[in-house]
Amino acid sequence: MGCARGGLATPTTSPFMDVVQLGHAMKGVFMSVCVPVRSMKNTAEFAELVERERDVTVTKNGCEIFHCLSDEQYRAMRDEMARARLLSRAMRSEQELEAGAYCDYDDFVAGVREEYGL
């Protein structure tokens, strides 16, 4: 299917061709593209695949070993995690305020000075 006998790509075809065509057959459905670890030998093509596709899952012996994301997707995911962490901290602080588990600045500074001998 796009690979020569033995699983190696011919000069005119890409080892990723069949995988990508399968992914595009289901337009509107975002599925991870799976490639075997041996396909990473051609790093230029692999990097192009990662940039072009939403998510690339690399497998070894049929098991997922890692996922690759484009830089844009990685940054978006990192920003989303930072927002979630910030929201979680804000919610926790609101709960502490409601429960009365806080002290004012002067009491806090006095406690720190006492604890550390400042």
URCORBEL-V673849 format. One record per pair of residues at least 12 apart in sequence whose C-alpha atoms are under 10 Angstrom apart, sorted by sequence separation. I is the first residue (numbers start at 1). GAP is how many residues later the second one is. If there is no record, write none. Layout:
# URCORBEL-V673849
i: [I | I]
gap: [GAP | GAP]
This chain:
# URCORBEL-V673849
i: [1 | 2 | 3 | 20 | 21 | 55 | 56 | 57 | 2 | 3 | 20 | 55 | 56 | 1 | 2 | 3 | 19 | 20 | 54 | 55 | 56 | 2 | 3 | 19 | 20 | 53 | 54 | 55 | 1 | 2 | 19 | 33 | 53 | 54 | 1 | 2 | 16 | 33 | 50 | 51 | 52 | 53 | 1 | 16 | 40 | 50 | 51 | 52 | 55 | 16 | 39 | 49 | 50 | 51 | 54 | 15 | 16 | 33 | 37 | 38 | 39 | 49 | 50 | 51 | 15 | 32 | 33 | 34 | 35 | 36 | 37 | 38 | 47 | 49 | 50 | 51 | 31 | 32 | 33 | 34 | 35 | 36 | 37 | 38 | 46 | 47 | 48 | 51 | 15 | 16 | 30 | 31 | 32 | 33 | 34 | 35 | 36 | 37 | 47 | 15 | 30 | 31 | 32 | 33 | 34 | 35 | 36 | 37 | 14 | 15 | 30 | 31 | 32 | 33 | 34 | 35 | 36 | 37 | 31 | 32 | 36 | 15 | 35 | 36 | 37 | 14 | 34 | 36 | 37 | 16 | 20 | 24 | 35 | 36 | 37 | 8 | 9 | 15 | 16 | 23 | 34 | 7 | 8 | 14 | 15 | 23 | 7 | 17 | 20 | 16 | 20 | 34 | 33 | 32 | 33 | 32]
gap: [12 | 12 | 12 | 12 | 12 | 12 | 12 | 12 | 13 | 13 | 13 | 13 | 13 | 14 | 14 | 14 | 14 | 14 | 14 | 14 | 14 | 15 | 15 | 15 | 15 | 15 | 15 | 15 | 16 | 16 | 16 | 16 | 16 | 16 | 17 | 17 | 17 | 17 | 17 | 17 | 17 | 17 | 18 | 18 | 18 | 18 | 18 | 18 | 18 | 19 | 19 | 19 | 19 | 19 | 19 | 20 | 20 | 20 | 20 | 20 | 20 | 20 | 20 | 20 | 21 | 21 | 21 | 21 | 21 | 21 | 21 | 21 | 21 | 21 | 21 | 21 | 22 | 22 | 22 | 22 | 22 | 22 | 22 | 22 | 22 | 22 | 22 | 22 | 23 | 23 | 23 | 23 | 23 | 23 | 23 | 23 | 23 | 23 | 23 | 24 | 24 | 24 | 24 | 24 | 24 | 24 | 24 | 24 | 25 | 25 | 25 | 25 | 25 | 25 | 25 | 25 | 25 | 25 | 26 | 26 | 26 | 27 | 27 | 27 | 27 | 28 | 28 | 28 | 28 | 29 | 29 | 29 | 29 | 29 | 29 | 30 | 30 | 30 | 30 | 30 | 30 | 31 | 31 | 31 | 31 | 31 | 32 | 32 | 32 | 33 | 33 | 33 | 34 | 35 | 35 | 36]
